[in-house]
Amino acid sequence: MTAVLTGGRVELVNPATEQPAGEVHFASVAEADEAILRAHRAFEHWRTVAPADRGRLLRAFAALVDAHVEELAQLEVRNSGHPIGNARWEAGNVRDVLNYYSAAPERLSGRQIPVAGGLDVTFSEPLGVVGIIVPWNFPMPVAGWGFAPALAAGNTVVLKPAELTPLTALRLGELALEAGLPEDVFTVLPGEGPVVGQRFVTHELVRKVCFTGSVRVGQQIMRGAADSMKRITLELGGKSANIVFADSDLAEAARTAPGSVFDNAGQDCCARSRILVEAGVLDRFLELLEPAVRDVRVIDPRDEASEMGPLISDARRQAVSSFVEGDSMDVAFRGSVPDGAGFWYPPTVVLPKSTADRVWRDEVFGPVVSVLPFTDEADAVAKANDSQYGLSGSIWTRNLGRALRVSRGVEAGNLSVNSHSSVRYSTPFGGFKQSGFGRELGPDALDSFTEIKNVFFSHD
Ligand code: NDP
């Protein structure tokens, strides 16, 4: 992390080459205050824009993102080291989310409630300025999941990308202006978390903060938001279980397991980093898993065949390494990484001694997956739930009744059966327990960017 507390220019690093990736201006507190004030003034206009026009502007923004998918993807490869195929998906996801919410302004409606003596109606009203704090692991999608529904509901947005990965957010800000969104409706403010992000939390004119990142900072935000009774949505990562029953398609479960945890080099809040396998098929599962792990193509992210890039920084690599090296950890097998520069770490499968091991309990946020056996359905659910987190998870079985029972038993916000899919723009996404609260995407996110106002009109 840099140490610029009052704004200034900062050089970014390409994590695949360790070469410069660009320069960026970090905002100071005074600049954040100015941007928030301008967003507050812009809100007075934006909330009155006709719903059809707001929808049209969001569709124009989506069309420009679509026209710039390749440019945005290349920028992400340079700044974040994501494989080019993944980066294209991420840019396309921003387009899709914008298109999805572009229909919302005309569909946001209240209710008419039967009461005595008059007419009672509810209105869904925008909140005002929304502050969005984005982490470095998925700079584009996480930004879009916040700003698209916030803008659709009639709010204005100030967005702080992570220090390490601000380039695509800045470009999205330019595209929003080019699409015709009025000045100050959507402002991107690169800067440090404790400076710009913290200002979003303390500033009276910011009515809601959406945060994605660590539990530690999420807790700080929750405490800070109390003073002004700010609305918050927190998405704080996970330690998701991938539960494999003996009656499942074992080959398919093993073939897909690496993608479920090594995508984005494991820097994924939904990573299925705890594999629980029914004891009787554990050895067979590991035999099937080994070639799948060794086959993960960890190569230059610019290469079309790349499946896994480097970690975001050397500090992250050291943090990941601390879970595995020097802890008499039983490494079952691992993949390979390119020689030379870059913050690479190989896809690694470990066999913890017990569920008390740090690697089993804590979020590694790197390409390390732990495997342990379970005895029966109840043991699988108990082990899956023995975690402070509850974000995602997968259940592999051919038994429908079991799939239903286990999916109702596991404490997590997003589960998939015989699949590892976590994110669809039309369905709610968010966590249980210390994975946070509030939901992104789908209709639930839209609701979280509005207040319900109830008005009674007397007959008399
Ligand atoms: P952080 O929680 O520190 O950072 C996430 C975002 O919050 C960044 O934009 C950061 O800014 C900002 N931030 C940091 N401090 C504050 C603050 N006091 N007030 C407001 N905003 C703040 O995560 P890290 O990047 O340090 O990663 C640490 C761990 O967090 C990971 O190992 C992983 O376990 C978890 N994590 C989870 C994510 C998820 O998807 N849920 C995403 C990222 C991390 P800045 O860039 O300046 O630090």
Residues whose N, C-alpha, C, O or C-beta is under 5 A from the ligand:
A	BS01	NDP	I133 V134 P135 N137 K160 P161 A162 E163 L164 G191 E192 G193 P194 G197 Q198 T212 G213 S214 V217 E235 L236 G237 C269 E363 V364 F365
